[in-house]
Amino acid sequence: MKLHFELEEIEQMLEKSLIKLIERDKELIDREVKEESINHKLASYIEYEINKMGWTYHVDMEYNKNEEAVKGYTKPNKQKRYAVPDIIIHKRGDNENNLVYFEIKKYDSTTLDFIKANAFLKQGYYYDYSCLINYYPSSTFMKIRILKMNSG
């Protein structure tokens, strides 16, 4: 049975996780270390928050499997591409409880990032939400956009 979470719950979980990242690890962002290093810390804070909320989901980084196949998506020009999500919140083994797909960049997201984020809301994966995050080193802000399944 698919569980449903409201956008507000996702926003609260993400806000708490990002606050922890900024309080404890902003140095990683400002020093412009590899995205994977920053994303690892964010994933650990997300996992902490969802466990605290009693959600029984997995938080995985660079998880490229779709059951036994490799994750992929189809671009608008019908070209097939493999995909490696930065972070996902899901239940492993099937696509019934895919909750959040994260596409994260140090700077601006590209058109391809938006295409991927939208594809993971559809195309057989059916994540409830896709989240695009831009860290912007040495800045006083981040950009966070949450896309919702069936939101148009």
C-alpha positions in Angstrom: 0.0 0.0 0.0 1.4 3.4 -1.0 1.8 5.8 1.9 1.1 9.5 1.2 2.9 12.5 2.8 1.7 16.1 2.5 4.0 18.7 0.9 4.2 20.5 4.3 5.6 17.3 5.9 8.3 17.1 3.2 9.1 20.8 3.5 9.5 20.5 7.3 11.7 17.4 7.1 13.8 19.1 4.4 14.0 22.4 6.3 15.3 20.7 9.5 17.8 18.7 7.5 19.1 21.7 5.7 19.4 23.7 8.9 21.5 21.0 10.4 23.7 20.9 7.2 24.2 24.7 7.4 24.9 24.7 11.2 27.3 21.8 11.1 28.8 21.5 7.7 28.6 24.9 5.8 32.3 24.7 5.6 32.0 21.9 3.1 29.8 24.0 0.9 32.0 27.1 1.2 35.2 25.2 0.5 33.5 23.8 -2.7 34.2 20.1 -1.9 32.7 17.6 -4.3 28.9 17.6 -4.2 28.9 13.9 -3.1 30.6 14.9 0.2 28.0 17.6 0.9 25.2 15.3 -0.2 26.4 12.6 2.1 26.0 14.9 5.1 22.6 16.1 3.9 21.4 12.5 3.4 22.5 11.6 6.9 20.4 14.5 8.3 17.4 13.5 6.2 17.7 10.0 7.5 17.8 11.3 11.1 14.7 13.4 10.5 12.6 10.7 8.8 13.5 8.2 11.6 12.6 10.8 14.2 9.2 11.2 12.5 8.7 7.5 12.4 8.8 7.1 8.7 10.0 3.7 7.6 11.9 4.6 4.4 15.5 4.2 3.1 17.6 7.2 2.3 20.1 6.3 -0.4 22.7 8.2 -2.4 23.7 7.5 -6.0 21.2 4.6 -6.0 21.0 3.6 -9.7 18.8 0.6 -9.6 15.2 0.2 -10.6 14.4 -3.2 -9.2 17.0 -5.3 -11.2 17.5 -2.8 -14.0 19.5 0.4 -14.1 17.6 3.6 -13.5 17.0 5.7 -16.6 14.6 8.2 -18.2 13.5 9.4 -21.6 14.2 13.0 -22.6 11.6 15.0 -24.6 13.5 14.1 -27.8 12.9 10.4 -27.0 16.6 9.8 -26.2 17.0 7.3 -23.3 19.5 8.3 -20.6 20.8 6.5 -17.5 20.3 8.3 -14.3 22.0 8.3 -10.9 19.9 10.2 -8.4 21.9 12.3 -5.9 19.7 11.2 -3.0 16.4 9.4 -2.9 13.9 8.6 -0.1 12.2 5.3 -1.0 11.5 1.7 0.0 13.9 -0.5 -1.8 12.8 -3.3 -4.1 9.8 -1.8 -6.0 8.4 1.5 -7.1 5.3 1.5 -4.9 6.7 3.8 -2.2 9.1 6.2 -3.9 8.9 9.4 -1.9 11.5 12.0 -2.9 14.0 12.2 -5.7 16.8 14.8 -5.2 18.8 16.5 -7.9 21.5 18.7 -6.2 24.0 21.1 -7.7 26.6 23.4 -6.2 25.4 26.2 -8.5 22.5 26.5 -10.9 20.4 23.6 -12.1 20.4 22.9 -15.9 17.5 22.2 -18.2 18.5 18.5 -18.1 18.2 18.6 -14.2 14.6 19.8 -14.5 13.9 17.1 -17.2 15.3 14.4 -14.8 13.4 15.7 -11.8 10.1 15.7 -13.8 10.9 12.2 -15.3 11.2 10.7 -11.8 7.7 11.9 -11.0 6.5 9.8 -13.9 8.1 7.3 -16.3 7.5 4.3 -14.1 9.1 5.6 -10.9 6.3 7.7 -9.5 8.1 9.6 -6.8 5.7 11.7 -5.0 8.1 14.6 -5.0 11.3 15.8 -6.8 13.5 18.3 -5.1 16.1 20.5 -6.8 18.6 22.0 -4.5 21.4 24.5 -5.3 24.0 25.1 -2.6 25.7 28.2 -3.9 29.1 28.2 -2.1 30.1 31.4 -0.2 26.5 32.6 -0.5 24.0 33.4 2.2 21.2 31.4 0.5 20.3 28.2 -1.2 17.7 27.6 -3.8 15.2 24.8 -3.1 12.4 23.8 -5.5 10.0 20.9 -4.8 8.0 19.5 -7.7 4.9 17.4 -6.9 3.6 14.4 -8.8 0.5 15.3 -10.8 1.1 19.0 -10.2 1.0 19.8 -13.9 
